[in-house]
């Protein structure tokens, strides 16, 4: 079979696409990138790829709110194409700013609420940009394709607007994939384990199909042990890598 093809959808201010490209290439995929207008002009075709990724960064400088301008660009022009892409069995991943874009387009969580956007990601409770490493617990009952076989991760976060909030009645309907926990993998540990005050310690969610996944932490930044902040002092723990997210995605895409 030919290599799995991954498309990273970029905008001015995207800055984590290289990290994400390296993660997918380490898993044997072929990664490409495009701006929204390149897809609209059909210079590149979405359906030529098996995985769509909206990487992290600060698209359009996060003016107005994080990810909002790129979401406004996608919603009228590409949202339906992305939903058809997923309906065809393909995968969508949004990391940090990409997660913010997915919820602000209404692509996630894929649950009908009082408005077209029943959840959002807003300012951290701390009132500041949080840059630290966090522990994540994986919900093993989640339908998420990306986290199959995983129990947890230890990965960095870097965001100022990562607090997930939801309309009344929506929180209990969310497909929670990963939650912020302490080093013993217990929830409700408070700050700084939950770095932003997100409801139910939510760090990532997926749609009902499990094929659209958005998460705030940067799983692409812990794919080898030397990226660990204490790699010279601790025993290697491959079970905490974010790499398996990308391995799972590529393995799924090979069957499309």
ABEGO torsion letter per residue (X at the ends): XBBBBBBBBBBBGBAAAAAAAAAAAAAGBBBBBBBAAAAAAGABBAAABABBBBBBEBBGGGBGBBGAAAAAAAAAAAAAAAAAAAAAGBBBBBBEAAAAAAAAAGAOAGBBBABABABBBBBBAAGBBBBBBBBBBBBAABABAAABGBABBBBBBBBABABBBBBBGAAAABBBABBBBBAAGBBGAEOAABAAGBBGGBABBBBAAGABBBBABBAAABABAAABAAAAABBBBAAABAAAAAAAAAAAAAAX
